[in-house]
Amino acid sequence: MGSPYDVLGLNADADEDAVVQSYRELVKEAHPDHGGSVAEFKRVRRAYDHITAGRDPATFEADRSDPTAENDRTGSTEDPTAAGDNRDGPAAAAEEGSESELGPTVEYLDYAVVESRGWDLADDDLFQKAEAADLGVDSHGLLVVEPRETLLEAAERYGFSWPYACRGGACANCAVAVVEGDLEMPVSTVLGDELTDRGVRLSCIGEPVTDDLKIVFNIEHLPGLAELRLPAEQFGNARADD
Ligand code: FES
């Protein structure tokens, strides 16, 4: 399979929306936590990066050994295939590695689904319910956060439009509920101790400090957070999420 479009199960003339949609679905299936493998996951991600960077599909296999090619979208100076790499071995060996090399994996769920289905944020089996419900990837799925990337930036890299306003810790528009794992917020925020203790974090400044996280996004209308929201129009580059 020599084309990045083949990896994503698409025809070579697939448009951007089809590429994004296929990628979002395949990263979930390919992730080791969902029955895939590190090599499979990396191959899907590399195919997506190759296409969205506008690189020639014919160079997909050749670019495997060019670390600068894979880093085009991330801006990283590190070679993501460095550990466990074996450029002299079979093609698959070059993409093998440990699960931790993938970066922190975030399982996300849209609060709108929680609300519409009568589920509760405190449900112990909330994410099992989401998995069983076979929701679309806009509502439930997996994403991997790159080094020095915030959760919001990662979501946007996957093409999602999660809510935000200030992008600096001064509002609650981008709030998420952390159900498992943790996000570290490096600056002081408008969230008080009570919200923080309840697992609320701000995705615009939050960076994962655990390998696996489960979060619910779109919670900004919940009591205690609604009062901290800001109008998105107040910020020139902000997406209006009202
Ligand atoms: S968008 Fe305002 S704190 Fe994140």
py3Dmol code that shows the C-alpha trace and the ligand (Angstrom):
import py3Dmol

protein = """\
ATOM      1  CA  MET A   1       0.000   0.000   0.000  1.00  0.00           C
ATOM      2  CA  GLY A   2       2.014   2.984  -1.291  1.00  0.00           C
ATOM      3  CA  SER A   3      -0.341   5.921  -1.190  1.00  0.00           C
ATOM      4  CA  PRO A   4      -1.478   7.880   1.856  1.00  0.00           C
ATOM      5  CA  TYR A   5      -4.971   7.843   0.349  1.00  0.00           C
ATOM      6  CA  ASP A   6      -4.900   4.028   0.347  1.00  0.00           C
ATOM      7  CA  VAL A   7      -3.975   4.078   4.032  1.00  0.00           C
ATOM      8  CA  LEU A   8      -7.024   6.221   4.738  1.00  0.00           C
ATOM      9  CA  GLY A   9      -9.220   4.047   2.497  1.00  0.00           C
ATOM     10  CA  LEU A  10      -9.893   6.887   0.067  1.00  0.00           C
ATOM     11  CA  ASN A  11      -9.666   7.553  -3.628  1.00  0.00           C
ATOM     12  CA  ALA A  12      -6.844   9.845  -4.673  1.00  0.00           C
ATOM     13  CA  ASP A  13      -9.329  12.589  -5.569  1.00  0.00           C
ATOM     14  CA  ALA A  14     -10.900  12.657  -2.082  1.00  0.00           C
ATOM     15  CA  ASP A  15     -11.572  16.169  -0.836  1.00  0.00           C
ATOM     16  CA  GLU A  16     -10.370  17.694   2.433  1.00  0.00           C
ATOM     17  CA  ASP A  17     -13.564  16.885   4.313  1.00  0.00           C
ATOM     18  CA  ALA A  18     -13.337  13.223   3.335  1.00  0.00           C
ATOM     19  CA  VAL A  19      -9.692  13.093   4.407  1.00  0.00           C
ATOM     20  CA  VAL A  20     -10.459  14.600   7.811  1.00  0.00           C
ATOM     21  CA  GLN A  21     -13.489  12.370   8.342  1.00  0.00           C
ATOM     22  CA  SER A  22     -11.637   9.200   7.415  1.00  0.00           C
ATOM     23  CA  TYR A  23      -8.689  10.136   9.594  1.00  0.00           C
ATOM     24  CA  ARG A  24     -10.846  10.802  12.654  1.00  0.00           C
ATOM     25  CA  GLU A  25     -12.506   7.415  12.296  1.00  0.00           C
ATOM     26  CA  LEU A  26      -9.372   5.438  11.551  1.00  0.00           C
ATOM     27  CA  VAL A  27      -7.252   6.829  14.385  1.00  0.00           C
ATOM     28  CA  LYS A  28      -9.748   5.386  16.816  1.00  0.00           C
ATOM     29  CA  GLU A  29      -9.691   1.935  15.214  1.00  0.00           C
ATOM     30  CA  ALA A  30      -5.906   1.998  14.807  1.00  0.00           C
ATOM     31  CA  HIS A  31      -5.090   3.035  18.365  1.00  0.00           C
ATOM     32  CA  PRO A  32      -3.587   0.269  20.524  1.00  0.00           C
ATOM     33  CA  ASP A  33      -6.242   0.899  23.176  1.00  0.00           C
ATOM     34  CA  HIS A  34      -8.918  -0.038  20.653  1.00  0.00           C
ATOM     35  CA  GLY A  35      -7.432  -3.146  19.111  1.00  0.00           C
ATOM     36  CA  GLY A  36      -4.953  -1.500  16.756  1.00  0.00           C
ATOM     37  CA  SER A  37      -1.204  -1.176  17.100  1.00  0.00           C
ATOM     38  CA  VAL A  38       1.408   1.540  17.467  1.00  0.00           C
ATOM     39  CA  ALA A  39       2.632   0.897  13.919  1.00  0.00           C
ATOM     40  CA  GLU A  40      -0.879   1.031  12.506  1.00  0.00           C
ATOM     41  CA  PHE A  41      -1.694   4.214  14.383  1.00  0.00           C
ATOM     42  CA  LYS A  42       1.501   5.931  13.263  1.00  0.00           C
ATOM     43  CA  ARG A  43       0.891   4.944   9.666  1.00  0.00           C
ATOM     44  CA  VAL A  44      -2.611   6.444   9.698  1.00  0.00           C
ATOM     45  CA  ARG A  45      -1.357   9.629  11.313  1.00  0.00           C
ATOM     46  CA  ARG A  46       1.542   9.887   8.877  1.00  0.00           C
ATOM     47  CA  ALA A  47      -0.802   9.446   5.919  1.00  0.00           C
ATOM     48  CA  TYR A  48      -3.048  12.218   7.206  1.00  0.00           C
ATOM     49  CA  ASP A  49      -0.095  14.535   7.842  1.00  0.00           C
ATOM     50  CA  HIS A  50       1.308  13.788   4.396  1.00  0.00           C
ATOM     51  CA  ILE A  51      -1.917  14.680   2.618  1.00  0.00           C
ATOM     52  CA  THR A  52      -2.756  17.771   4.659  1.00  0.00           C
ATOM     53  CA  ALA A  53       0.810  19.081   4.283  1.00  0.00           C
ATOM     54  CA  GLY A  54       0.233  19.011   0.527  1.00  0.00           C
ATOM     55  CA  ARG A  55       3.044  16.574  -0.118  1.00  0.00           C
ATOM     56  CA  ASP A  56       3.190  14.478  -3.276  1.00  0.00           C
ATOM     57  CA  PRO A  57       1.359  11.166  -2.604  1.00  0.00           C
ATOM     58  CA  ALA A  58       4.021   9.397  -4.672  1.00  0.00           C
ATOM     59  CA  THR A  59       6.645  10.282  -2.046  1.00  0.00           C
ATOM     60  CA  PHE A  60       4.697   8.790   0.868  1.00  0.00           C
ATOM     61  CA  GLU A  61       6.819   5.670   1.247  1.00  0.00           C
ATOM     62  CA  ALA A  62      10.083   7.505   0.560  1.00  0.00           C
ATOM     63  CA  ASP A  63       9.254  10.173   3.144  1.00  0.00           C
ATOM     64  CA  ARG A  64       9.133   7.494   5.839  1.00  0.00           C
ATOM     65  CA  SER A  65      12.878   7.916   6.298  1.00  0.00           C
ATOM     66  CA  ASP A  66      12.741  11.720   6.196  1.00  0.00           C
ATOM     67  CA  PRO A  67      11.963  12.999   9.695  1.00  0.00           C
ATOM     68  CA  THR A  68      11.493  16.565   8.468  1.00  0.00           C
ATOM     69  CA  ALA A  69       8.607  15.391   6.315  1.00  0.00           C
ATOM     70  CA  GLU A  70       6.673  13.947   9.226  1.00  0.00           C
ATOM     71  CA  ASN A  71       7.322  17.017  11.318  1.00  0.00           C
ATOM     72  CA  ASP A  72       5.922  19.471   8.782  1.00  0.00           C
ATOM     73  CA  ARG A  73       2.588  19.872  10.531  1.00  0.00           C
ATOM     74  CA  THR A  74       3.751  19.746  14.104  1.00  0.00           C
ATOM     75  CA  GLY A  75       6.737  22.039  13.913  1.00  0.00           C
ATOM     76  CA  SER A  76       8.571  19.523  16.069  1.00  0.00           C
ATOM     77  CA  THR A  77      12.307  19.193  15.674  1.00  0.00           C
ATOM     78  CA  GLU A  78      12.259  15.691  17.111  1.00  0.00           C
ATOM     79  CA  ASP A  79      12.136  12.576  15.004  1.00  0.00           C
ATOM     80  CA  PRO A  80       8.943  10.815  16.114  1.00  0.00           C
ATOM     81  CA  THR A  81      10.208   7.494  14.768  1.00  0.00           C
ATOM     82  CA  ALA A  82      13.618   7.757  16.396  1.00  0.00           C
ATOM     83  CA  ALA A  83      13.052   5.320  19.249  1.00  0.00           C
ATOM     84  CA  GLY A  84      12.758   1.759  18.082  1.00  0.00           C
ATOM     85  CA  ASP A  85      13.452   2.815  14.514  1.00  0.00           C
ATOM     86  CA  ASN A  86      14.977   0.356  12.087  1.00  0.00           C
ATOM     87  CA  ARG A  87      15.388   1.950   8.705  1.00  0.00           C
ATOM     88  CA  ASP A  88      17.271  -1.052   7.367  1.00  0.00           C
ATOM     89  CA  GLY A  89      14.529  -3.492   8.259  1.00  0.00           C
ATOM     90  CA  PRO A  90      11.112  -4.191   6.792  1.00  0.00           C
ATOM     91  CA  ALA A  91       8.855  -1.229   6.197  1.00  0.00           C
ATOM     92  CA  ALA A  92       6.640  -1.972   9.166  1.00  0.00           C
ATOM     93  CA  ALA A  93       9.588  -2.107  11.527  1.00  0.00           C
ATOM     94  CA  ALA A  94      10.284   1.551  10.860  1.00  0.00           C
ATOM     95  CA  GLU A  95       6.933   2.452  12.399  1.00  0.00           C
ATOM     96  CA  GLU A  96       6.968   0.169  15.391  1.00  0.00           C
ATOM     97  CA  GLY A  97       7.534   1.484  18.855  1.00  0.00           C
ATOM     98  CA  SER A  98       6.034   1.695  22.291  1.00  0.00           C
ATOM     99  CA  GLU A  99       2.591   3.052  22.947  1.00  0.00           C
ATOM    100  CA  SER A 100       4.033   5.949  24.935  1.00  0.00           C
ATOM    101  CA  GLU A 101       5.662   7.231  21.744  1.00  0.00           C
ATOM    102  CA  LEU A 102       2.269   8.153  20.404  1.00  0.00           C
ATOM    103  CA  GLY A 103       1.864  10.924  22.934  1.00  0.00           C
ATOM    104  CA  PRO A 104      -0.931  11.340  25.459  1.00  0.00           C
ATOM    105  CA  THR A 105      -4.187   9.868  24.184  1.00  0.00           C
ATOM    106  CA  VAL A 106      -7.395  11.700  24.998  1.00  0.00           C
ATOM    107  CA  GLU A 107     -10.788  10.024  24.759  1.00  0.00           C
ATOM    108  CA  TYR A 108     -13.293  12.835  24.335  1.00  0.00           C
ATOM    109  CA  LEU A 109     -17.052  13.029  24.658  1.00  0.00           C
ATOM    110  CA  ASP A 110     -19.386  15.900  23.841  1.00  0.00           C
ATOM    111  CA  TYR A 111     -21.483  17.038  26.798  1.00  0.00           C
ATOM    112  CA  ALA A 112     -24.373  17.686  24.412  1.00  0.00           C
ATOM    113  CA  VAL A 113     -24.614  13.911  24.004  1.00  0.00           C
ATOM    114  CA  VAL A 114     -24.426  13.339  27.756  1.00  0.00           C
ATOM    115  CA  GLU A 115     -27.307  15.754  28.230  1.00  0.00           C
ATOM    116  CA  SER A 116     -29.467  14.556  25.352  1.00  0.00           C
ATOM    117  CA  ARG A 117     -29.206  10.908  26.413  1.00  0.00           C
ATOM    118  CA  GLY A 118     -29.905  11.592  30.066  1.00  0.00           C
ATOM    119  CA  TRP A 119     -26.462  10.438  31.150  1.00  0.00           C
ATOM    120  CA  ASP A 120     -24.585  11.995  34.059  1.00  0.00           C
ATOM    121  CA  LEU A 121     -21.022  13.298  34.193  1.00  0.00           C
ATOM    122  CA  ALA A 122     -20.588  11.307  37.398  1.00  0.00           C
ATOM    123  CA  ASP A 123     -21.591   7.999  35.774  1.00  0.00           C
ATOM    124  CA  ASP A 124     -18.779   5.523  36.352  1.00  0.00           C
ATOM    125  CA  ASP A 125     -19.551   3.909  33.018  1.00  0.00           C
ATOM    126  CA  LEU A 126     -20.020   7.125  31.065  1.00  0.00           C
ATOM    127  CA  PHE A 127     -17.404   6.305  28.456  1.00  0.00           C
ATOM    128  CA  GLN A 128     -18.541   2.701  28.153  1.00  0.00           C
ATOM    129  CA  LYS A 129     -21.997   4.042  27.367  1.00  0.00           C
ATOM    130  CA  ALA A 130     -20.493   6.343  24.765  1.00  0.00           C
ATOM    131  CA  GLU A 131     -18.572   3.473  23.206  1.00  0.00           C
ATOM    132  CA  ALA A 132     -21.665   1.285  23.077  1.00  0.00           C
ATOM    133  CA  ALA A 133     -23.696   4.097  21.530  1.00  0.00           C
ATOM    134  CA  ASP A 134     -21.411   4.157  18.486  1.00  0.00           C
ATOM    135  CA  LEU A 135     -21.447   7.944  18.288  1.00  0.00           C
ATOM    136  CA  GLY A 136     -19.995   9.951  15.421  1.00  0.00           C
ATOM    137  CA  VAL A 137     -16.390  11.126  15.724  1.00  0.00           C
ATOM    138  CA  ASP A 138     -17.468  14.723  16.335  1.00  0.00           C
ATOM    139  CA  SER A 139     -19.057  13.539  19.582  1.00  0.00           C
ATOM    140  CA  HIS A 140     -16.824  10.730  20.782  1.00  0.00           C
ATOM    141  CA  GLY A 141     -13.406   9.455  19.826  1.00  0.00           C
ATOM    142  CA  LEU A 142      -9.691   9.576  20.440  1.00  0.00           C
ATOM    143  CA  LEU A 143      -7.060  12.181  19.748  1.00  0.00           C
ATOM    144  CA  VAL A 144      -3.368  12.273  20.464  1.00  0.00           C
ATOM    145  CA  VAL A 145      -1.756  15.428  21.834  1.00  0.00           C
ATOM    146  CA  GLU A 146       1.659  16.371  20.471  1.00  0.00           C
ATOM    147  CA  PRO A 147       4.490  17.665  22.690  1.00  0.00           C
ATOM    148  CA  ARG A 148       3.988  21.274  23.766  1.00  0.00           C
ATOM    149  CA  GLU A 149       0.457  21.229  22.390  1.00  0.00           C
ATOM    150  CA  THR A 150      -2.625  22.148  24.391  1.00  0.00           C
ATOM    151  CA  LEU A 151      -5.734  20.013  24.292  1.00  0.00           C
ATOM    152  CA  LEU A 152      -7.598  22.699  22.327  1.00  0.00           C
ATOM    153  CA  GLU A 153      -4.787  22.939  19.782  1.00  0.00           C
ATOM    154  CA  ALA A 154      -4.825  19.167  19.367  1.00  0.00           C
ATOM    155  CA  ALA A 155      -8.587  19.153  18.830  1.00  0.00           C
ATOM    156  CA  GLU A 156      -8.226  21.874  16.204  1.00  0.00           C
ATOM    157  CA  ARG A 157      -5.446  19.958  14.481  1.00  0.00           C
ATOM    158  CA  TYR A 158      -7.979  17.158  14.062  1.00  0.00           C
ATOM    159  CA  GLY A 159     -10.376  19.654  12.515  1.00  0.00           C
ATOM    160  CA  PHE A 160     -12.729  19.999  15.485  1.00  0.00           C
ATOM    161  CA  SER A 161     -14.335  23.301  16.470  1.00  0.00           C
ATOM    162  CA  TRP A 162     -14.437  23.135  20.238  1.00  0.00           C
ATOM    163  CA  PRO A 163     -15.620  26.259  22.106  1.00  0.00           C
ATOM    164  CA  TYR A 164     -13.206  28.985  23.195  1.00  0.00           C
ATOM    165  CA  ALA A 165     -12.964  32.774  23.548  1.00  0.00           C
ATOM    166  CA  CYS A 166      -9.822  34.253  25.122  1.00  0.00           C
ATOM    167  CA  ARG A 167      -7.396  31.314  24.772  1.00  0.00           C
ATOM    168  CA  GLY A 168      -5.585  32.582  27.839  1.00  0.00           C
ATOM    169  CA  GLY A 169      -7.256  31.270  30.986  1.00  0.00           C
ATOM    170  CA  ALA A 170      -9.552  34.264  31.478  1.00  0.00           C
ATOM    171  CA  CYS A 171     -12.912  32.636  30.752  1.00  0.00           C
ATOM    172  CA  ALA A 172     -14.641  29.259  30.927  1.00  0.00           C
ATOM    173  CA  ASN A 173     -15.665  28.919  27.292  1.00  0.00           C
ATOM    174  CA  CYS A 174     -13.114  26.165  26.648  1.00  0.00           C
ATOM    175  CA  ALA A 175     -13.742  24.270  29.902  1.00  0.00           C
ATOM    176  CA  VAL A 176     -13.634  20.480  29.909  1.00  0.00           C
ATOM    177  CA  ALA A 177     -14.400  17.970  32.636  1.00  0.00           C
ATOM    178  CA  VAL A 178     -11.508  15.595  33.217  1.00  0.00           C
ATOM    179  CA  VAL A 179     -12.968  12.211  34.106  1.00  0.00           C
ATOM    180  CA  GLU A 180      -9.678  10.298  34.057  1.00  0.00           C
ATOM    181  CA  GLY A 181      -6.038  11.438  33.935  1.00  0.00           C
ATOM    182  CA  ASP A 182      -5.106  15.103  34.205  1.00  0.00           C
ATOM    183  CA  LEU A 183      -4.413  18.294  32.308  1.00  0.00           C
ATOM    184  CA  GLU A 184      -1.923  20.751  33.762  1.00  0.00           C
ATOM    185  CA  MET A 185      -2.676  24.451  33.485  1.00  0.00           C
ATOM    186  CA  PRO A 186       0.585  26.447  33.679  1.00  0.00           C
ATOM    187  CA  VAL A 187      -0.980  29.824  34.458  1.00  0.00           C
ATOM    188  CA  SER A 188      -3.551  30.993  36.962  1.00  0.00           C
ATOM    189  CA  THR A 189      -7.112  30.916  35.679  1.00  0.00           C
ATOM    190  CA  VAL A 190     -10.579  32.143  36.495  1.00  0.00           C
ATOM    191  CA  LEU A 191     -11.455  28.680  37.796  1.00  0.00           C
ATOM    192  CA  GLY A 192     -11.601  28.571  41.568  1.00  0.00           C
ATOM    193  CA  ASP A 193     -10.573  25.705  43.776  1.00  0.00           C
ATOM    194  CA  GLU A 194     -14.034  24.190  43.800  1.00  0.00           C
ATOM    195  CA  LEU A 195     -14.213  23.815  40.017  1.00  0.00           C
ATOM    196  CA  THR A 196     -10.630  22.646  39.809  1.00  0.00           C
ATOM    197  CA  ASP A 197     -11.246  20.078  42.533  1.00  0.00           C
ATOM    198  CA  ARG A 198     -14.241  18.829  40.524  1.00  0.00           C
ATOM    199  CA  GLY A 199     -11.911  18.104  37.598  1.00  0.00           C
ATOM    200  CA  VAL A 200     -12.681  21.151  35.479  1.00  0.00           C
ATOM    201  CA  ARG A 201      -9.769  22.284  33.305  1.00  0.00           C
ATOM    202  CA  LEU A 202      -9.320  24.810  30.498  1.00  0.00           C
ATOM    203  CA  SER A 203      -8.478  23.149  27.200  1.00  0.00           C
ATOM    204  CA  CYS A 204      -6.861  26.280  25.704  1.00  0.00           C
ATOM    205  CA  ILE A 205      -3.975  26.158  28.167  1.00  0.00           C
ATOM    206  CA  GLY A 206      -4.225  22.596  29.453  1.00  0.00           C
ATOM    207  CA  GLU A 207      -1.514  20.124  28.532  1.00  0.00           C
ATOM    208  CA  PRO A 208      -1.786  16.411  29.410  1.00  0.00           C
ATOM    209  CA  VAL A 209       0.395  15.159  32.243  1.00  0.00           C
ATOM    210  CA  THR A 210      -0.870  11.581  32.017  1.00  0.00           C
ATOM    211  CA  ASP A 211      -0.627   9.164  29.075  1.00  0.00           C
ATOM    212  CA  ASP A 212      -4.355   8.506  28.983  1.00  0.00           C
ATOM    213  CA  LEU A 213      -7.182  10.920  29.625  1.00  0.00           C
ATOM    214  CA  LYS A 214     -10.932  10.895  29.384  1.00  0.00           C
ATOM    215  CA  ILE A 215     -12.557  14.306  29.056  1.00  0.00           C
ATOM    216  CA  VAL A 216     -15.989  15.761  28.378  1.00  0.00           C
ATOM    217  CA  PHE A 217     -15.945  18.968  26.360  1.00  0.00           C
ATOM    218  CA  ASN A 218     -18.679  21.538  25.734  1.00  0.00           C
ATOM    219  CA  ILE A 219     -19.476  21.909  29.435  1.00  0.00           C
ATOM    220  CA  GLU A 220     -19.283  25.697  29.495  1.00  0.00           C
ATOM    221  CA  HIS A 221     -23.014  26.137  30.105  1.00  0.00           C
ATOM    222  CA  LEU A 222     -22.970  24.174  33.357  1.00  0.00           C
ATOM    223  CA  PRO A 223     -23.624  26.041  36.628  1.00  0.00           C
ATOM    224  CA  GLY A 224     -20.472  27.669  37.944  1.00  0.00           C
ATOM    225  CA  LEU A 225     -19.008  27.904  34.453  1.00  0.00           C
ATOM    226  CA  ALA A 226     -21.746  29.772  32.599  1.00  0.00           C
ATOM    227  CA  GLU A 227     -21.068  32.799  34.794  1.00  0.00           C
ATOM    228  CA  LEU A 228     -17.404  32.752  33.752  1.00  0.00           C
ATOM    229  CA  ARG A 229     -18.030  32.669  30.025  1.00  0.00           C
ATOM    230  CA  LEU A 230     -17.055  35.584  27.826  1.00  0.00           C
ATOM    231  CA  PRO A 231     -18.601  36.632  24.536  1.00  0.00           C
ATOM    232  CA  ALA A 232     -16.402  35.236  21.792  1.00  0.00           C
ATOM    233  CA  GLU A 233     -16.939  38.404  19.725  1.00  0.00           C
ATOM    234  CA  GLN A 234     -14.768  40.240  22.257  1.00  0.00           C
ATOM    235  CA  PHE A 235     -11.715  38.497  20.851  1.00  0.00           C
ATOM    236  CA  GLY A 236     -10.666  39.192  17.315  1.00  0.00           C
ATOM    237  CA  ASN A 237      -9.524  35.708  16.411  1.00  0.00           C
ATOM    238  CA  ALA A 238     -12.029  33.815  18.452  1.00  0.00           C
ATOM    239  CA  ARG A 239     -14.663  31.575  16.957  1.00  0.00           C
ATOM    240  CA  ALA A 240     -18.134  32.637  18.030  1.00  0.00           C
ATOM    241  CA  ASP A 241     -19.411  29.728  20.089  1.00  0.00           C
ATOM    242  CA  ASP A 242     -22.598  31.231  21.319  1.00  0.00           C
TER     243      ASP A 242
END
"""
ligand_1 = """\
4
FES
S -10.748 30.202 25.931
Fe -10.786 31.519 27.652
S -9.806 30.317 29.151
Fe -9.723 29.055 27.402
"""
view = py3Dmol.view(width=600, height=400)
view.addModel(protein, "pdb")
view.setStyle({"model": 0}, {"cartoon": {"style": "trace"}})
view.addModel(ligand_1, "xyz")
view.setStyle({"model": 1}, {"stick": {}})
view.zoomTo()
view.show()
